[in-house]
Amino acid sequence: MELIEELQDYEWKNDWEIIVEIFDVIDNLKSLFKQLDVPYLREVQQKIMILNLKKYAWSLQNYIIEKYSKH
């Protein structure tokens, strides 16, 4: 039983680190976009894309939380 708990703890840690890395990548992408001199409509498209990426990452985060809270 303890081995199963250790494995689940490892999986949780690994999944959570990936989620954190995804958010870091999104922040990095946002920072890169800020460095570009593009027309207003491109800026809006970039902001929408970042928002959608964040929404997806939040849904992944919620999925991970739910997945491991059932154990």
PyMOL Python script that loads the backbone (N, CA, C, O; Angstrom):
from pymol import cmd

cmd.read_pdbstr("""\
ATOM      1  N   MET A   1       0.826  -1.198   0.000  1.00  0.00           N
ATOM      2  CA  MET A   1       0.000   0.000   0.000  1.00  0.00           C
ATOM      3  C   MET A   1       0.868   1.259   0.000  1.00  0.00           C
ATOM      4  O   MET A   1       0.563   2.234  -0.688  1.00  0.00           O
ATOM      5  N   GLU A   2       1.938   1.228   0.769  1.00  0.00           N
ATOM      6  CA  GLU A   2       2.820   2.391   0.852  1.00  0.00           C
ATOM      7  C   GLU A   2       3.511   2.656  -0.483  1.00  0.00           C
ATOM      8  O   GLU A   2       3.732   3.808  -0.856  1.00  0.00           O
ATOM      9  N   LEU A   3       3.850   1.586  -1.197  1.00  0.00           N
ATOM     10  CA  LEU A   3       4.478   1.727  -2.510  1.00  0.00           C
ATOM     11  C   LEU A   3       3.542   2.432  -3.491  1.00  0.00           C
ATOM     12  O   LEU A   3       3.978   3.268  -4.283  1.00  0.00           O
ATOM     13  N   ILE A   4       2.273   2.095  -3.435  1.00  0.00           N
ATOM     14  CA  ILE A   4       1.274   2.730  -4.298  1.00  0.00           C
ATOM     15  C   ILE A   4       1.173   4.217  -3.977  1.00  0.00           C
ATOM     16  O   ILE A   4       1.098   5.048  -4.882  1.00  0.00           O
ATOM     17  N   GLU A   5       1.172   4.549  -2.694  1.00  0.00           N
ATOM     18  CA  GLU A   5       1.114   5.953  -2.302  1.00  0.00           C
ATOM     19  C   GLU A   5       2.356   6.711  -2.755  1.00  0.00           C
ATOM     20  O   GLU A   5       2.261   7.860  -3.186  1.00  0.00           O
ATOM     21  N   GLU A   6       3.508   6.079  -2.660  1.00  0.00           N
ATOM     22  CA  GLU A   6       4.738   6.728  -3.118  1.00  0.00           C
ATOM     23  C   GLU A   6       4.701   6.968  -4.625  1.00  0.00           C
ATOM     24  O   GLU A   6       5.135   8.014  -5.108  1.00  0.00           O
ATOM     25  N   LEU A   7       4.179   5.989  -5.362  1.00  0.00           N
ATOM     26  CA  LEU A   7       4.063   6.128  -6.814  1.00  0.00           C
ATOM     27  C   LEU A   7       3.099   7.261  -7.163  1.00  0.00           C
ATOM     28  O   LEU A   7       3.376   8.061  -8.056  1.00  0.00           O
ATOM     29  N   GLN A   8       1.975   7.328  -6.463  1.00  0.00           N
ATOM     30  CA  GLN A   8       1.011   8.399  -6.710  1.00  0.00           C
ATOM     31  C   GLN A   8       1.612   9.762  -6.356  1.00  0.00           C
ATOM     32  O   GLN A   8       1.378  10.744  -7.060  1.00  0.00           O
ATOM     33  N   ASP A   9       2.375   9.823  -5.278  1.00  0.00           N
ATOM     34  CA  ASP A   9       3.044  11.070  -4.907  1.00  0.00           C
ATOM     35  C   ASP A   9       4.026  11.486  -5.993  1.00  0.00           C
ATOM     36  O   ASP A   9       4.110  12.666  -6.334  1.00  0.00           O
ATOM     37  N   TYR A  10       4.763  10.535  -6.536  1.00  0.00           N
ATOM     38  CA  TYR A  10       5.715  10.819  -7.607  1.00  0.00           C
ATOM     39  C   TYR A  10       4.975  11.315  -8.844  1.00  0.00           C
ATOM     40  O   TYR A  10       5.384  12.296  -9.465  1.00  0.00           O
ATOM     41  N   GLU A  11       3.885  10.638  -9.201  1.00  0.00           N
ATOM     42  CA  GLU A  11       3.111  11.042 -10.378  1.00  0.00           C
ATOM     43  C   GLU A  11       2.527  12.437 -10.186  1.00  0.00           C
ATOM     44  O   GLU A  11       2.551  13.255 -11.106  1.00  0.00           O
ATOM     45  N   TRP A  12       2.000  12.709  -8.987  1.00  0.00           N
ATOM     46  CA  TRP A  12       1.450  14.022  -8.672  1.00  0.00           C
ATOM     47  C   TRP A  12       2.532  15.094  -8.827  1.00  0.00           C
ATOM     48  O   TRP A  12       2.307  16.124  -9.463  1.00  0.00           O
ATOM     49  N   LYS A  13       3.692  14.847  -8.250  1.00  0.00           N
ATOM     50  CA  LYS A  13       4.798  15.792  -8.316  1.00  0.00           C
ATOM     51  C   LYS A  13       5.196  16.048  -9.768  1.00  0.00           C
ATOM     52  O   LYS A  13       5.386  17.194 -10.174  1.00  0.00           O
ATOM     53  N   ASN A  14       5.318  14.990 -10.532  1.00  0.00           N
ATOM     54  CA  ASN A  14       5.703  15.106 -11.944  1.00  0.00           C
ATOM     55  C   ASN A  14       4.657  15.888 -12.735  1.00  0.00           C
ATOM     56  O   ASN A  14       5.003  16.799 -13.488  1.00  0.00           O
ATOM     57  N   ASP A  15       3.402  15.544 -12.572  1.00  0.00           N
ATOM     58  CA  ASP A  15       2.328  16.245 -13.280  1.00  0.00           C
ATOM     59  C   ASP A  15       2.295  17.720 -12.884  1.00  0.00           C
ATOM     60  O   ASP A  15       2.111  18.591 -13.735  1.00  0.00           O
ATOM     61  N   TRP A  16       2.473  17.997 -11.593  1.00  0.00           N
ATOM     62  CA  TRP A  16       2.404  19.375 -11.124  1.00  0.00           C
ATOM     63  C   TRP A  16       3.571  20.193 -11.678  1.00  0.00           C
ATOM     64  O   TRP A  16       3.400  21.357 -12.039  1.00  0.00           O
ATOM     65  N   GLU A  17       4.742  19.592 -11.743  1.00  0.00           N
ATOM     66  CA  GLU A  17       5.905  20.287 -12.312  1.00  0.00           C
ATOM     67  C   GLU A  17       5.670  20.623 -13.779  1.00  0.00           C
ATOM     68  O   GLU A  17       6.088  21.681 -14.249  1.00  0.00           O
ATOM     69  N   ILE A  18       5.015  19.741 -14.492  1.00  0.00           N
ATOM     70  CA  ILE A  18       4.703  19.992 -15.903  1.00  0.00           C
ATOM     71  C   ILE A  18       3.713  21.156 -16.021  1.00  0.00           C
ATOM     72  O   ILE A  18       3.870  22.021 -16.882  1.00  0.00           O
ATOM     73  N   ILE A  19       2.707  21.176 -15.165  1.00  0.00           N
ATOM     74  CA  ILE A  19       1.730  22.273 -15.178  1.00  0.00           C
ATOM     75  C   ILE A  19       2.437  23.602 -14.920  1.00  0.00           C
ATOM     76  O   ILE A  19       2.182  24.588 -15.612  1.00  0.00           O
ATOM     77  N   VAL A  20       3.316  23.629 -13.936  1.00  0.00           N
ATOM     78  CA  VAL A  20       4.061  24.848 -13.622  1.00  0.00           C
ATOM     79  C   VAL A  20       4.907  25.270 -14.823  1.00  0.00           C
ATOM     80  O   VAL A  20       4.987  26.455 -15.145  1.00  0.00           O
ATOM     81  N   GLU A  21       5.529  24.308 -15.475  1.00  0.00           N
ATOM     82  CA  GLU A  21       6.349  24.609 -16.649  1.00  0.00           C
ATOM     83  C   GLU A  21       5.498  25.166 -17.790  1.00  0.00           C
ATOM     84  O   GLU A  21       5.933  26.067 -18.508  1.00  0.00           O
ATOM     85  N   ILE A  22       4.298  24.638 -17.957  1.00  0.00           N
ATOM     86  CA  ILE A  22       3.391  25.154 -18.994  1.00  0.00           C
ATOM     87  C   ILE A  22       3.076  26.621 -18.734  1.00  0.00           C
ATOM     88  O   ILE A  22       3.106  27.437 -19.655  1.00  0.00           O
ATOM     89  N   PHE A  23       2.772  26.959 -17.474  1.00  0.00           N
ATOM     90  CA  PHE A  23       2.494  28.356 -17.141  1.00  0.00           C
ATOM     91  C   PHE A  23       3.726  29.233 -17.375  1.00  0.00           C
ATOM     92  O   PHE A  23       3.600  30.373 -17.821  1.00  0.00           O
ATOM     93  N   ASP A  24       4.900  28.709 -17.080  1.00  0.00           N
ATOM     94  CA  ASP A  24       6.138  29.458 -17.337  1.00  0.00           C
ATOM     95  C   ASP A  24       6.333  29.714 -18.831  1.00  0.00           C
ATOM     96  O   ASP A  24       6.741  30.804 -19.234  1.00  0.00           O
ATOM     97  N   VAL A  25       6.042  28.714 -19.637  1.00  0.00           N
ATOM     98  CA  VAL A  25       6.172  28.861 -21.096  1.00  0.00           C
ATOM     99  C   VAL A  25       5.187  29.915 -21.605  1.00  0.00           C
ATOM    100  O   VAL A  25       5.534  30.726 -22.464  1.00  0.00           O
ATOM    101  N   ILE A  26       3.984  29.906 -21.085  1.00  0.00           N
ATOM    102  CA  ILE A  26       2.986  30.907 -21.484  1.00  0.00           C
ATOM    103  C   ILE A  26       3.480  32.305 -21.115  1.00  0.00           C
ATOM    104  O   ILE A  26       3.372  33.235 -21.915  1.00  0.00           O
ATOM    105  N   ASP A  27       4.020  32.455 -19.904  1.00  0.00           N
ATOM    106  CA  ASP A  27       4.556  33.754 -19.486  1.00  0.00           C
ATOM    107  C   ASP A  27       5.715  34.187 -20.379  1.00  0.00           C
ATOM    108  O   ASP A  27       5.833  35.363 -20.724  1.00  0.00           O
ATOM    109  N   ASN A  28       6.559  33.249 -20.747  1.00  0.00           N
ATOM    110  CA  ASN A  28       7.675  33.552 -21.638  1.00  0.00           C
ATOM    111  C   ASN A  28       7.172  33.987 -23.017  1.00  0.00           C
ATOM    112  O   ASN A  28       7.675  34.952 -23.592  1.00  0.00           O
ATOM    113  N   LEU A  29       6.196  33.281 -23.530  1.00  0.00           N
ATOM    114  CA  LEU A  29       5.614  33.637 -24.824  1.00  0.00           C
ATOM    115  C   LEU A  29       5.007  35.035 -24.771  1.00  0.00           C
ATOM    116  O   LEU A  29       5.178  35.828 -25.697  1.00  0.00           O
ATOM    117  N   LYS A  30       4.304  35.330 -23.690  1.00  0.00           N
ATOM    118  CA  LYS A  30       3.721  36.663 -23.512  1.00  0.00           C
ATOM    119  C   LYS A  30       4.812  37.733 -23.523  1.00  0.00           C
ATOM    120  O   LYS A  30       4.651  38.785 -24.141  1.00  0.00           O
ATOM    121  N   SER A  31       5.900  37.463 -22.849  1.00  0.00           N
ATOM    122  CA  SER A  31       7.023  38.390 -22.809  1.00  0.00           C
ATOM    123  C   SER A  31       7.635  38.585 -24.194  1.00  0.00           C
ATOM    124  O   SER A  31       7.982  39.705 -24.567  1.00  0.00           O
ATOM    125  N   LEU A  32       7.766  37.509 -24.949  1.00  0.00           N
ATOM    126  CA  LEU A  32       8.304  37.602 -26.307  1.00  0.00           C
ATOM    127  C   LEU A  32       7.394  38.427 -27.213  1.00  0.00           C
ATOM    128  O   LEU A  32       7.867  39.230 -28.017  1.00  0.00           O
ATOM    129  N   PHE A  33       6.091  38.223 -27.076  1.00  0.00           N
ATOM    130  CA  PHE A  33       5.151  38.992 -27.885  1.00  0.00           C
ATOM    131  C   PHE A  33       5.273  40.489 -27.611  1.00  0.00           C
ATOM    132  O   PHE A  33       5.154  41.306 -28.524  1.00  0.00           O
ATOM    133  N   LYS A  34       5.510  40.839 -26.356  1.00  0.00           N
ATOM    134  CA  LYS A  34       5.634  42.253 -25.996  1.00  0.00           C
ATOM    135  C   LYS A  34       6.809  42.917 -26.697  1.00  0.00           C
ATOM    136  O   LYS A  34       6.821  44.135 -26.880  1.00  0.00           O
ATOM    137  N   GLN A  35       7.782  42.133 -27.082  1.00  0.00           N
ATOM    138  CA  GLN A  35       8.973  42.676 -27.730  1.00  0.00           C
ATOM    139  C   GLN A  35       8.757  42.974 -29.221  1.00  0.00           C
ATOM    140  O   GLN A  35       9.582  43.632 -29.855  1.00  0.00           O
ATOM    141  N   LEU A  36       7.672  42.497 -29.755  1.00  0.00           N
ATOM    142  CA  LEU A  36       7.388  42.708 -31.170  1.00  0.00           C
ATOM    143  C   LEU A  36       6.635  44.017 -31.386  1.00  0.00           C
ATOM    144  O   LEU A  36       5.776  44.400 -30.592  1.00  0.00           O
ATOM    145  N   ASP A  37       6.974  44.677 -32.458  1.00  0.00           N
ATOM    146  CA  ASP A  37       6.250  45.873 -32.866  1.00  0.00           C
ATOM    147  C   ASP A  37       5.314  45.463 -33.999  1.00  0.00           C
ATOM    148  O   ASP A  37       5.708  45.399 -35.164  1.00  0.00           O
ATOM    149  N   VAL A  38       4.073  45.189 -33.629  1.00  0.00           N
ATOM    150  CA  VAL A  38       3.090  44.695 -34.597  1.00  0.00           C
ATOM    151  C   VAL A  38       1.842  45.582 -34.557  1.00  0.00           C
ATOM    152  O   VAL A  38       1.623  46.313 -33.592  1.00  0.00           O
ATOM    153  N   PRO A  39       1.028  45.511 -35.613  1.00  0.00           N
ATOM    154  CA  PRO A  39      -0.221  46.296 -35.625  1.00  0.00           C
ATOM    155  C   PRO A  39      -1.148  45.889 -34.474  1.00  0.00           C
ATOM    156  O   PRO A  39      -1.037  44.802 -33.907  1.00  0.00           O
ATOM    157  N   TYR A  40      -2.043  46.785 -34.164  1.00  0.00           N
ATOM    158  CA  TYR A  40      -2.965  46.591 -33.042  1.00  0.00           C
ATOM    159  C   TYR A  40      -3.735  45.270 -33.129  1.00  0.00           C
ATOM    160  O   TYR A  40      -3.885  44.574 -32.125  1.00  0.00           O
ATOM    161  N   LEU A  41      -4.219  44.927 -34.312  1.00  0.00           N
ATOM    162  CA  LEU A  41      -4.995  43.688 -34.447  1.00  0.00           C
ATOM    163  C   LEU A  41      -4.150  42.453 -34.132  1.00  0.00           C
ATOM    164  O   LEU A  41      -4.663  41.478 -33.585  1.00  0.00           O
ATOM    165  N   ARG A  42      -2.879  42.486 -34.468  1.00  0.00           N
ATOM    166  CA  ARG A  42      -1.978  41.375 -34.113  1.00  0.00           C
ATOM    167  C   ARG A  42      -1.819  41.297 -32.598  1.00  0.00           C
ATOM    168  O   ARG A  42      -1.804  40.208 -32.025  1.00  0.00           O
ATOM    169  N   GLU A  43      -1.701  42.458 -31.953  1.00  0.00           N
ATOM    170  CA  GLU A  43      -1.596  42.476 -30.489  1.00  0.00           C
ATOM    171  C   GLU A  43      -2.824  41.850 -29.852  1.00  0.00           C
ATOM    172  O   GLU A  43      -2.721  41.078 -28.899  1.00  0.00           O
ATOM    173  N   VAL A  44      -3.982  42.190 -30.388  1.00  0.00           N
ATOM    174  CA  VAL A  44      -5.231  41.633 -29.859  1.00  0.00           C
ATOM    175  C   VAL A  44      -5.255  40.118 -30.063  1.00  0.00           C
ATOM    176  O   VAL A  44      -5.644  39.375 -29.162  1.00  0.00           O
ATOM    177  N   GLN A  45      -4.843  39.664 -31.236  1.00  0.00           N
ATOM    178  CA  GLN A  45      -4.799  38.223 -31.505  1.00  0.00           C
ATOM    179  C   GLN A  45      -3.850  37.512 -30.543  1.00  0.00           C
ATOM    180  O   GLN A  45      -4.146  36.422 -30.052  1.00  0.00           O
ATOM    181  N   GLN A  46      -2.707  38.143 -30.282  1.00  0.00           N
ATOM    182  CA  GLN A  46      -1.741  37.557 -29.356  1.00  0.00           C
ATOM    183  C   GLN A  46      -2.332  37.456 -27.948  1.00  0.00           C
ATOM    184  O   GLN A  46      -2.175  36.442 -27.268  1.00  0.00           O
ATOM    185  N   LYS A  47      -3.006  38.512 -27.528  1.00  0.00           N
ATOM    186  CA  LYS A  47      -3.619  38.508 -26.190  1.00  0.00           C
ATOM    187  C   LYS A  47      -4.696  37.438 -26.080  1.00  0.00           C
ATOM    188  O   LYS A  47      -4.812  36.765 -25.055  1.00  0.00           O
ATOM    189  N   ILE A  48      -5.475  37.287 -27.131  1.00  0.00           N
ATOM    190  CA  ILE A  48      -6.519  36.254 -27.139  1.00  0.00           C
ATOM    191  C   ILE A  48      -5.881  34.868 -27.077  1.00  0.00           C
ATOM    192  O   ILE A  48      -6.355  33.991 -26.355  1.00  0.00           O
ATOM    193  N   MET A  49      -4.807  34.678 -27.836  1.00  0.00           N
ATOM    194  CA  MET A  49      -4.129  33.384 -27.816  1.00  0.00           C
ATOM    195  C   MET A  49      -3.566  33.080 -26.428  1.00  0.00           C
ATOM    196  O   MET A  49      -3.709  31.961 -25.935  1.00  0.00           O
ATOM    197  N   ILE A  50      -2.931  34.062 -25.800  1.00  0.00           N
ATOM    198  CA  ILE A  50      -2.385  33.869 -24.454  1.00  0.00           C
ATOM    199  C   ILE A  50      -3.512  33.541 -23.479  1.00  0.00           C
ATOM    200  O   ILE A  50      -3.380  32.637 -22.654  1.00  0.00           O
ATOM    201  N   LEU A  51      -4.610  34.268 -23.573  1.00  0.00           N
ATOM    202  CA  LEU A  51      -5.754  34.008 -22.698  1.00  0.00           C
ATOM    203  C   LEU A  51      -6.277  32.580 -22.881  1.00  0.00           C
ATOM    204  O   LEU A  51      -6.576  31.895 -21.903  1.00  0.00           O
ATOM    205  N   ASN A  52      -6.385  32.136 -24.132  1.00  0.00           N
ATOM    206  CA  ASN A  52      -6.865  30.778 -24.396  1.00  0.00           C
ATOM    207  C   ASN A  52      -5.874  29.724 -23.890  1.00  0.00           C
ATOM    208  O   ASN A  52      -6.281  28.686 -23.368  1.00  0.00           O
ATOM    209  N   LEU A  53      -4.595  29.990 -24.044  1.00  0.00           N
ATOM    210  CA  LEU A  53      -3.586  29.068 -23.511  1.00  0.00           C
ATOM    211  C   LEU A  53      -3.685  28.979 -21.983  1.00  0.00           C
ATOM    212  O   LEU A  53      -3.597  27.892 -21.411  1.00  0.00           O
ATOM    213  N   LYS A  54      -3.870  30.130 -21.333  1.00  0.00           N
ATOM    214  CA  LYS A  54      -4.011  30.133 -19.871  1.00  0.00           C
ATOM    215  C   LYS A  54      -5.262  29.378 -19.443  1.00  0.00           C
ATOM    216  O   LYS A  54      -5.230  28.611 -18.480  1.00  0.00           O
ATOM    217  N   LYS A  55      -6.369  29.593 -20.158  1.00  0.00           N
ATOM    218  CA  LYS A  55      -7.603  28.878 -19.824  1.00  0.00           C
ATOM    219  C   LYS A  55      -7.396  27.372 -19.942  1.00  0.00           C
ATOM    220  O   LYS A  55      -7.863  26.606 -19.100  1.00  0.00           O
ATOM    221  N   TYR A  56      -6.698  26.957 -20.984  1.00  0.00           N
ATOM    222  CA  TYR A  56      -6.432  25.533 -21.158  1.00  0.00           C
ATOM    223  C   TYR A  56      -5.522  25.013 -20.046  1.00  0.00           C
ATOM    224  O   TYR A  56      -5.749  23.926 -19.515  1.00  0.00           O
ATOM    225  N   ALA A  57      -4.500  25.780 -19.697  1.00  0.00           N
ATOM    226  CA  ALA A  57      -3.594  25.369 -18.615  1.00  0.00           C
ATOM    227  C   ALA A  57      -4.344  25.286 -17.291  1.00  0.00           C
ATOM    228  O   ALA A  57      -4.112  24.367 -16.505  1.00  0.00           O
ATOM    229  N   TRP A  58      -5.236  26.234 -17.038  1.00  0.00           N
ATOM    230  CA  TRP A  58      -6.031  26.167 -15.808  1.00  0.00           C
ATOM    231  C   TRP A  58      -6.911  24.923 -15.799  1.00  0.00           C
ATOM    232  O   TRP A  58      -7.085  24.295 -14.755  1.00  0.00           O
ATOM    233  N   SER A  59      -7.470  24.557 -16.961  1.00  0.00           N
ATOM    234  CA  SER A  59      -8.298  23.355 -17.012  1.00  0.00           C
ATOM    235  C   SER A  59      -7.449  22.107 -16.763  1.00  0.00           C
ATOM    236  O   SER A  59      -7.902  21.163 -16.115  1.00  0.00           O
ATOM    237  N   LEU A  60      -6.216  22.105 -17.281  1.00  0.00           N
ATOM    238  CA  LEU A  60      -5.301  20.994 -16.996  1.00  0.00           C
ATOM    239  C   LEU A  60      -4.977  20.935 -15.504  1.00  0.00           C
ATOM    240  O   LEU A  60      -4.960  19.863 -14.900  1.00  0.00           O
ATOM    241  N   GLN A  61      -4.723  22.100 -14.928  1.00  0.00           N
ATOM    242  CA  GLN A  61      -4.435  22.166 -13.500  1.00  0.00           C
ATOM    243  C   GLN A  61      -5.592  21.605 -12.697  1.00  0.00           C
ATOM    244  O   GLN A  61      -5.382  20.814 -11.777  1.00  0.00           O
ATOM    245  N   ASN A  62      -6.804  22.001 -13.029  1.00  0.00           N
ATOM    246  CA  ASN A  62      -7.985  21.485 -12.320  1.00  0.00           C
ATOM    247  C   ASN A  62      -8.135  19.983 -12.511  1.00  0.00           C
ATOM    248  O   ASN A  62      -8.508  19.268 -11.582  1.00  0.00           O
ATOM    249  N   TYR A  63      -7.844  19.509 -13.714  1.00  0.00           N
ATOM    250  CA  TYR A  63      -7.912  18.073 -13.982  1.00  0.00           C
ATOM    251  C   TYR A  63      -6.922  17.315 -13.090  1.00  0.00           C
ATOM    252  O   TYR A  63      -7.266  16.286 -12.508  1.00  0.00           O
ATOM    253  N   ILE A  64      -5.692  17.831 -12.988  1.00  0.00           N
ATOM    254  CA  ILE A  64      -4.665  17.180 -12.170  1.00  0.00           C
ATOM    255  C   ILE A  64      -5.087  17.176 -10.708  1.00  0.00           C
ATOM    256  O   ILE A  64      -4.945  16.164 -10.021  1.00  0.00           O
ATOM    257  N   ILE A  65      -5.598  18.289 -10.236  1.00  0.00           N
ATOM    258  CA  ILE A  65      -6.053  18.364  -8.839  1.00  0.00           C
ATOM    259  C   ILE A  65      -7.159  17.347  -8.594  1.00  0.00           C
ATOM    260  O   ILE A  65      -7.136  16.618  -7.603  1.00  0.00           O
ATOM    261  N   GLU A  66      -8.125  17.306  -9.506  1.00  0.00           N
ATOM    262  CA  GLU A  66      -9.239  16.371  -9.357  1.00  0.00           C
ATOM    263  C   GLU A  66      -8.767  14.921  -9.443  1.00  0.00           C
ATOM    264  O   GLU A  66      -9.218  14.067  -8.680  1.00  0.00           O
ATOM    265  N   LYS A  67      -7.868  14.655 -10.364  1.00  0.00           N
ATOM    266  CA  LYS A  67      -7.357  13.291 -10.573  1.00  0.00           C
ATOM    267  C   LYS A  67      -6.724  12.733  -9.294  1.00  0.00           C
ATOM    268  O   LYS A  67      -6.959  11.580  -8.934  1.00  0.00           O
ATOM    269  N   TYR A  68      -5.932  13.542  -8.619  1.00  0.00           N
ATOM    270  CA  TYR A  68      -5.217  13.046  -7.447  1.00  0.00           C
ATOM    271  C   TYR A  68      -5.986  13.228  -6.143  1.00  0.00           C
ATOM    272  O   TYR A  68      -5.618  12.641  -5.125  1.00  0.00           O
ATOM    273  N   SER A  69      -7.034  14.024  -6.159  1.00  0.00           N
ATOM    274  CA  SER A  69      -7.814  14.177  -4.932  1.00  0.00           C
ATOM    275  C   SER A  69      -8.761  12.992  -4.735  1.00  0.00           C
ATOM    276  O   SER A  69      -9.318  12.818  -3.651  1.00  0.00           O
ATOM    277  N   LYS A  70      -8.942  12.191  -5.762  1.00  0.00           N
ATOM    278  CA  LYS A  70      -9.819  11.016  -5.675  1.00  0.00           C
ATOM    279  C   LYS A  70      -9.162   9.843  -4.974  1.00  0.00           C
ATOM    280  O   LYS A  70      -9.824   8.878  -4.592  1.00  0.00           O
ATOM    281  N   HIS A  71      -7.831   9.940  -4.806  1.00  0.00           N
ATOM    282  CA  HIS A  71      -7.105   8.796  -4.214  1.00  0.00           C
ATOM    283  C   HIS A  71      -7.124   8.855  -2.723  1.00  0.00           C
ATOM    284  O   HIS A  71      -6.565   7.979  -2.063  1.00  0.00           O
TER     285      HIS A  71
END
""", "prot")
cmd.dss("prot")
cmd.show_as("cartoon", "prot")
cmd.util.cbc("prot")
cmd.orient("prot")
